Amino acid sequence: MPLSPNQDFQAPPCVGRCSTVYGDAVCRGCKRFVHEVTHWNQYTEKQKESVWRRLESLISQVLPRWVTIESVKHLNERGIRYPKHLSPYAWALVCIETFEFDLRLLPVQAGLRINANLYQEYHQNKEAYLLAIQNDLYQISCAYHQRQTQCLAAVSPS
């Protein structure tokens, strides 16, 4: 039985590579902020959905630079464990990270294609491709966290 959207949002976005335990303000794995990781179980449904939506927005902003979705139907058939009501780019990232296949076969195996301007550099090196995507996502997450922290500091009473 499919989960309702609210049930999907209850699961943490954790991908099992948490760097907040080593002092990072932004997790290098799931891109949540340290307070979101540590307080997840105390968050309301709305707070959890808000975190998921921010992560979805981040992925939807970054991933189109790296990959084109040629077939949402084909991508969906990969059986990706990810809330289906989020952007297909969120599924695409999980697909690229999770499944073992040659990047040159992405169109056939997952309905995805490395963008032409990146193909020459990355088509034979999935690890470098993933690292570059993750670094891009992490840098934007850190910038967002820094902006949010500065805004909170500006409105906090001294």
C-alpha positions, 0 to 999 in steps of 0.5 A: 500500500503506498504511503500518504505524502505526510507519512513519506515526509516522516522518514528522515532524509538520512543516507547513512553518511552523516558528517555532523557527528564530526562537527559539520554544520551541514551534513555531507550526506543528506545536506540537512543542517546539524539542528535538523539532524539532531532534532528530527524526532522532535519535529512536527510533520510540518517541520519535517515536510519543510526540511524535505521541501528545502532539500528537494528545491536544492536538488532541483536547482543543482541536478539539471546542470548535471543530468537530463531526465529523458524518461520519468517513467523509466526512472520510476521503474528503477524502484527507488526508495524516495518519496514519489511526490517529490521532484523526479530530480530527487529520484535521479540523484538517488538512482545515480548514487545507488545503482551500479551501472556505467554512466554511458548506459544511463539513458537505457538503464534509468532514463537519464543522460549526462549533460553533453557539456559534462560527458567527455569529462565524466562518462568513464568516471562515476565516482568523480561525477558523483563527487562533483554533484555532491560538492555542488549540492554541499556548497549551496547547502552551506551557503544557504545555512550561512545565510539563514544563520546570519538572518537569524543573528540579525533579528535576534535580540542582543 
